[in-house]
């Protein structure tokens, strides 16, 4: 899109996403797409898929992992949930169901159906945070053979994309094993986020 998207265009896209039933037959709790964005969102968070708690509330990152992610970014809840500033676009917009040891991967139908449309209404100078391996696999395919730690350590090399671990409870293990993430990456990330929001 060449210029900023009109409010009507953005709202129409939101309504089309909210009404999506593309993979309804495969969703154990039915469709409830969770995505937030506007034509002014200069921070974009591309996560995995809503968990069961987020499915119930309809609020992205409405769980412990969201608290951890907000801490990493240095954002309070009002700013994090201000879609004029921060867009939320998971790889799969609906809760995919349970698997052994966690949730199922995001449904594969969702990103090809909706991501380009959402990206098309966002500002071109956005910063896209790729939270977890599914988002990184789609948007940094040339880095697929690297480990998660190697992708995260490339901070700033793949702009406008930034690779981050998923902030689930397991991220504490990642942070303990890789103390440079908290000591070196997070301060730089917070500064970059502040720059986009001012």
C-alpha positions, 0 to 999 in steps of 0.5 A: 500500500503506497500511503497510510491506510484509511480508517475504513479500510483498517476497520473492514480488514478487522471485521473480515478477520473477526468473521474468518472461519477458514479452519473452523473444522479443525479448531477444538474451541471454534474460531475466535481470531485474535489480532490487533493493529492500526495504520499507525502501529510502529511496533508489530509483535508476531507471535505463535497462536493464542492459548486457551486463556487468550481464546477465552478473553480475546486479549492477546498475550493475556497470560504469564508469557505476556507479562514476561514479554512486556517486561522484556520490551519495557512496556506497561499494559496500556501502551502494549495494548494501544493498537495505535502503537503496538500491533499484535499478529500471531502466526495463527489467529485462533487457539489451535488446541492442546498437544502433549507438552503444550499447545499445537502449532499455529494453523498453517492456513492463517498466515497466508490468508491474512498476514500480507493484508495486515502488513499492508496497512501498517507503517513501513517503518515498523519494527517486527518482533518475531516471537518464537520459531514459527514466526522466525521460520516464516519471516527469516527463512534464510536463518532456519538452520541456526539455533534459536540462540544464534538467531536471537544473537543476531539482534539488529542484523535482520531489521526490520525483524528482531528474533526473540525466544517465546516468553513462556516459562521455558524462557527462564531456562533460555535466559539462564543458559544465555545470560547475554540475552538479558544483559545485552539484548534486552536493553538494546531492544527496549531502546529500539522500542522506545524510539519507535513509540516516540 
